[in-house]
């Protein structure tokens, strides 16, 4: 894989949710750039498999299992990054879960878990990473939100709330830590071909195949398809790199034009 950001070669990157989907793609891109990458996720088997896969591709990769919503686990993660790499330069907050429901029918424990993983997890990761970034003279944090932070589907109250919070948290962190050389940005993907999206496709398949459902959802994007996780990973690597050195507090839509298009479309020309 061609290196686009050679300055990342001596950096240490922590990626939460790093064993699959967007997190895995970001980890693979950063590892390909030469960064030392520490993966974190809640499934030990998936973390081990992804770590071995990225090592086989030539990356310097370490893995750790834990719960991003549990402070002691996240503190242990950042300690491991310091141990193997001497500090932290890049943090990618990609851990996330999706649960469906309105505020009327979402149980309190489900609401709490979605907010804990998707939003509190970002806080905890940054809480323990930023002191280590200060010692390095700065760093880059990239949070993964969603287009559903801005424009919602039906029945995604907890998920949308958590992703909207991620944008506000990004803005606050960017302002708070700019003078320390720590940049904080957020990406808002549209539909991306990940295990999470495929699980949703199975849920709403109505007897169709996953690929048929994804093709249908992709057709709602002006570019006519869902994204590949690697396409989001490329944007994350850009924001982690010095190519984006004057970018902080920004929200990058990686959505195939989804939010640019009105739902009330004109009829096709005959």
Wavefront OBJ file of the C-alpha trace (Angstrom):
o trace
v 0.000 0.000 0.000
v 1.382 3.395 -1.010
v 2.348 5.712 1.823
v 0.674 9.105 1.556
v 1.626 10.513 4.959
v 5.230 9.487 5.700
v 5.338 11.625 8.852
v 3.041 9.062 10.500
v 5.844 6.489 10.387
v 7.186 7.453 13.813
v 3.795 7.969 15.459
v 1.815 5.877 17.911
v -1.908 5.512 17.195
v -4.653 4.075 19.394
v -7.815 2.929 17.623
v -10.904 1.985 19.631
v -13.341 -0.289 17.856
v -10.275 -1.287 15.877
v -11.048 -4.910 15.077
v -13.747 -4.396 12.448
v -15.496 -1.912 10.198
v -14.294 1.682 10.050
v -11.954 1.228 13.006
v -10.207 -1.698 11.352
v -9.885 0.224 8.088
v -8.389 3.214 9.919
v -5.981 0.965 11.786
v -4.906 -0.716 8.550
v -4.291 2.626 6.860
v -2.293 4.002 9.794
v -0.260 0.794 10.058
v 0.445 0.939 6.320
v 1.775 4.464 6.835
v 4.261 3.028 9.341
v 2.588 4.035 12.597
v 2.670 1.779 15.611
v -0.993 0.930 16.130
v -2.706 -0.278 19.300
v -6.142 -1.778 18.662
v -8.864 -1.900 21.292
v -12.179 -3.734 21.206
v -14.517 -5.778 23.351
v -14.126 -9.118 21.552
v -10.756 -10.681 22.278
v -10.974 -13.143 19.392
v -11.679 -10.403 16.871
v -8.882 -8.239 18.264
v -6.406 -11.111 18.041
v -7.428 -11.962 14.469
v -7.180 -8.364 13.272
v -3.849 -7.864 15.013
v -2.403 -10.913 13.288
v -3.881 -9.890 9.935
v -2.340 -6.418 10.063
v 0.979 -7.769 11.284
v 1.022 -10.195 8.368
v 0.594 -7.197 6.070
v 3.733 -5.658 7.565
v 2.251 -3.456 10.269
v 3.499 -2.879 13.790
v 0.283 -3.647 15.604
v -0.694 -4.520 19.165
v -4.130 -5.494 20.413
v -6.013 -5.297 23.675
v -9.522 -6.341 24.642
v -11.687 -4.345 27.017
v -14.738 -2.159 27.415
v -14.406 1.397 26.138
v -17.068 2.499 28.633
v -15.060 1.260 31.649
v -12.447 3.697 32.928
v -9.991 1.124 34.247
v -9.953 -0.676 30.875
v -9.316 2.527 28.944
v -6.605 3.647 31.372
v -4.956 0.250 30.897
v -5.157 0.701 27.111
v -3.353 4.031 27.190
v -0.755 2.565 29.525
v -0.136 -0.204 26.998
v 0.294 2.367 24.206
v 2.830 4.209 26.318
v 4.630 0.965 27.095
v 4.949 -0.230 23.490
v 5.421 3.150 21.817
v 6.491 5.641 24.441
v 3.338 7.747 24.203
v 0.355 8.572 22.016
v 0.207 10.802 18.943
v -3.083 9.754 17.357
v -6.374 8.643 18.868
v -9.178 7.304 16.682
v -12.459 6.914 18.556
v -14.352 4.437 16.398
v -16.005 2.178 18.959
v -19.764 2.218 18.532
v -22.944 0.194 18.792
v -26.394 0.561 17.231
v -29.679 -0.178 18.957
v -33.056 0.650 17.452
v -35.955 2.303 19.210
v -37.759 5.552 19.955
v -37.465 7.283 23.321
v -40.844 5.762 24.176
v -39.820 2.153 23.634
v -36.072 2.155 24.328
v -35.394 0.605 27.749
v -33.294 2.721 30.086
v -30.487 0.174 30.224
v -30.254 0.117 26.418
v -30.179 3.914 26.287
v -27.436 3.996 28.911
v -25.342 1.379 27.119
v -25.504 3.140 23.733
v -24.515 6.464 25.276
v -21.817 4.786 27.352
v -20.106 3.115 24.396
v -20.663 5.753 21.726
v -20.112 8.918 23.751
v -18.684 8.201 27.190
v -16.125 5.963 25.489
v -14.865 8.969 23.505
v -14.594 10.999 26.688
v -12.702 8.270 28.541
v -10.292 7.631 25.688
v -9.512 11.331 25.344
v -9.355 11.757 29.127
v -6.514 9.255 29.388
v -4.847 9.971 26.021
v -4.547 13.759 26.176
v -2.040 13.848 29.081
v 0.199 11.520 27.050
v -0.233 13.687 23.946
v 0.804 16.751 25.951
v 4.107 15.079 26.763
v 4.675 14.540 23.025
v 3.950 18.181 22.238
v 0.561 17.576 20.609
v -1.442 15.066 18.645
v -4.542 14.379 16.619
v -7.868 12.951 17.765
v -10.401 11.747 15.196
v -13.891 10.884 16.399
v -16.297 8.792 14.333
v -19.866 10.101 14.362
v -22.555 9.570 11.702
v -24.791 11.464 9.308
v -27.534 10.475 11.756
v -26.113 13.091 14.106
v -27.587 15.689 11.745
v -30.462 14.026 9.887
v -32.185 11.091 11.529
v -34.019 7.997 10.425
v -36.978 6.753 12.439
v -36.317 4.632 15.492
v -32.688 5.518 16.233
v -33.121 7.863 19.212
v -30.231 6.652 21.371
v -27.840 6.220 18.461
v -28.620 9.636 16.988
v -28.271 11.300 20.391
v -24.886 9.704 20.959
v -23.616 10.677 17.517
v -24.878 14.236 17.865
v -23.074 14.421 21.182
v -19.883 13.305 19.446
v -19.966 16.412 17.249
v -20.451 18.741 20.217
v -17.750 16.936 22.193
v -15.366 17.283 19.246
v -15.954 21.025 19.063
v -15.407 21.481 22.799
v -12.227 19.396 22.800
v -10.839 21.218 19.774
v -11.251 24.584 21.502
v -9.963 23.365 24.849
v -6.777 21.766 23.554
v -5.771 23.756 20.464
v -3.106 25.706 22.359
v -1.537 22.391 23.368
v -1.099 21.372 19.728
v -3.873 18.772 19.954
v -6.247 18.830 16.997
v -9.686 17.216 17.267
v -11.944 16.484 14.305
v -14.924 14.271 13.551
v -16.027 12.249 10.530
v -19.685 11.670 9.656
v -20.016 8.576 7.475
v -23.129 7.724 5.531
v -23.899 4.063 4.858
v -20.678 2.048 5.012
v -20.319 -1.658 4.270
v -19.423 -2.838 7.760
v -20.583 -5.679 10.024
v -22.860 -3.174 11.799
v -24.579 -2.130 8.575
v -24.917 -5.746 7.453
v -26.547 -6.616 10.779
v -29.070 -3.846 10.103
v -29.565 -5.175 6.586
v -30.429 -8.600 7.971
v -32.847 -7.048 10.446
v -34.717 -5.160 7.745
v -34.203 -7.584 4.875
v -37.814 -8.632 4.377
v -36.516 -11.846 2.845
v -33.979 -10.152 0.576
v -30.242 -10.811 0.657
v -27.878 -8.506 2.564
v -26.313 -7.388 -0.701
v -29.709 -6.480 -2.154
v -30.553 -4.395 0.896
v -27.171 -2.650 0.824
v -27.575 -1.942 -2.884
v -30.979 -0.419 -2.181
v -29.596 1.751 0.611
v -26.645 2.706 -1.562
v -29.029 3.902 -4.244
v -30.257 6.568 -1.826
v -26.812 8.195 -1.914
v -26.119 10.486 -4.887
v -22.972 8.469 -5.670
v -25.234 5.415 -5.988
v -23.613 3.030 -3.539
v -22.599 2.515 0.060
v -19.042 3.352 1.060
v -16.187 0.954 1.620
v -14.746 1.190 5.121
v -11.358 1.916 3.558
v -12.728 5.132 2.065
v -13.530 6.427 5.535
v -10.169 5.163 6.774
v -8.428 7.344 4.206
v -10.136 10.453 5.577
v -9.226 9.477 9.122
v -5.570 9.033 8.125
v -5.620 12.479 6.487
v -6.957 14.041 9.690
v -4.349 12.184 11.735
v -1.547 13.446 9.520
v 0.269 16.743 9.073
v -1.598 17.176 5.778
v -4.419 18.524 7.950
v -2.176 20.555 10.272
v -4.476 23.637 10.265
v -7.707 21.667 10.660
v -9.374 21.343 14.041
v -12.949 21.366 15.279
v -14.155 20.315 11.822
v -16.841 17.820 10.850
v -16.115 15.890 7.644
v -19.082 14.290 5.913
v -18.017 11.075 4.191
v -21.479 10.267 2.929
v -21.526 10.021 -0.850
v -23.542 13.238 -0.999
v -26.348 11.882 1.190
v -26.836 15.017 3.284
v -26.481 17.270 0.247
v -29.592 15.817 -1.379
v -33.159 16.752 -0.528
v -35.480 13.850 0.195
v -38.158 15.334 -2.051
v -36.561 14.625 -5.411
v -37.749 15.981 -8.743
v -39.083 13.380 -11.173
v -36.580 11.950 -13.585
v -36.415 13.561 -17.035
v -38.194 11.571 -19.681
l 1 2 3 4 5 6 7 8 9 10 11 12 13 14 15 16 17 18 19 20 21 22 23 24 25 26 27 28 29 30 31 32 33 34 35 36 37 38 39 40 41 42 43 44 45 46 47 48 49 50 51 52 53 54 55 56 57 58 59 60 61 62 63 64 65 66 67 68 69 70 71 72 73 74 75 76 77 78 79 80 81 82 83 84 85 86 87 88 89 90 91 92 93 94 95 96 97 98 99 100 101 102 103 104 105 106 107 108 109 110 111 112 113 114 115 116 117 118 119 120 121 122 123 124 125 126 127 128 129 130 131 132 133 134 135 136 137 138 139 140 141 142 143 144 145 146 147 148 149 150 151 152 153 154 155 156 157 158 159 160 161 162 163 164 165 166 167 168 169 170 171 172 173 174 175 176 177 178 179 180 181 182 183 184 185 186 187 188 189 190 191 192 193 194 195 196 197 198 199 200 201 202 203 204 205 206 207 208 209 210 211 212 213 214 215 216 217 218 219 220 221 222 223 224 225 226 227 228 229 230 231 232 233 234 235 236 237 238 239 240 241 242 243 244 245 246 247 248 249 250 251 252 253 254 255 256 257 258 259 260 261 262 263 264 265 266 267 268 269 270
